[in-house]
Amino acid sequence: MSLYVFNELKLKAGEMIYIMNEKGEGISAIYENEYNSSNGTFRFSNHSNGQTEMIEIDKLQLLKRY
């Protein structure tokens, strides 16, 4: 996924999102913001394991709002 597409979503902290990672695994999550433009990552709360994680935007296959 490109940073341009990510920026166009204009996500806000607390929004429900769906992520498909580079392995094709779907993750329901809450966007926690903390977008880091220098390394292209953001923080989210993973519903499947209850943990807060960071992910690289360019490695995502899909990111959308619920």
C-alpha positions as CSV (number, residue, x, y, z in Angstrom):
1,M,0.0,0.0,0.0
2,S,1.3,3.4,-0.8
3,L,1.7,6.3,1.7
4,Y,-0.4,8.4,-0.6
5,V,-3.4,6.0,-0.2
6,F,-2.9,5.9,3.5
7,N,-2.8,9.7,3.8
8,E,-6.0,10.0,1.7
9,L,-7.9,7.9,4.3
10,K,-7.3,10.7,6.9
11,L,-7.8,8.2,9.8
12,K,-8.4,9.5,13.3
13,A,-7.4,7.9,16.6
14,G,-10.1,5.5,17.7
15,E,-11.4,4.6,14.3
16,M,-12.1,0.9,13.5
17,I,-10.0,-0.4,10.7
18,Y,-9.4,-3.6,8.8
19,I,-5.8,-4.4,7.8
20,M,-4.6,-7.1,5.5
21,N,-0.9,-7.7,6.1
22,E,1.8,-8.9,3.7
23,K,0.9,-12.5,4.5
24,G,-2.7,-12.0,3.5
25,E,-3.9,-12.2,7.1
26,G,-6.9,-10.0,7.9
27,I,-6.8,-8.0,11.2
28,S,-9.6,-6.0,12.8
29,A,-8.2,-3.2,14.8
30,I,-8.5,0.3,16.2
31,Y,-6.3,3.0,14.7
32,E,-4.2,4.6,17.5
33,N,-2.6,7.2,15.3
34,E,1.1,7.7,16.2
35,Y,1.8,7.8,12.4
36,N,5.6,8.1,11.9
37,S,6.3,9.6,8.5
38,S,10.0,9.0,8.7
39,N,9.7,5.2,8.6
40,G,6.1,4.9,7.3
41,T,4.5,3.2,10.4
42,F,1.5,3.6,12.6
43,R,0.2,2.1,15.9
44,F,-2.9,0.1,16.2
45,S,-4.7,-2.1,18.7
46,N,-5.1,-5.6,17.4
47,H,-8.5,-7.1,18.3
48,S,-7.4,-10.7,17.7
49,N,-4.6,-10.7,20.3
50,G,-5.4,-7.6,22.4
51,Q,-2.0,-6.1,21.9
52,T,-0.9,-2.7,20.6
53,E,1.4,-3.1,17.6
54,M,3.2,-1.0,14.9
55,I,3.0,-1.8,11.2
56,E,4.8,-0.6,8.1
57,I,2.3,0.9,5.6
58,D,4.2,-0.2,2.5
59,K,3.9,-3.8,3.6
60,L,0.1,-3.7,3.8
61,Q,-2.0,-5.3,1.1
62,L,-5.1,-3.4,2.3
63,L,-6.2,-0.9,4.8
64,K,-9.8,0.4,5.1
65,R,-12.3,1.8,7.6
66,Y,-15.0,-0.5,9.0
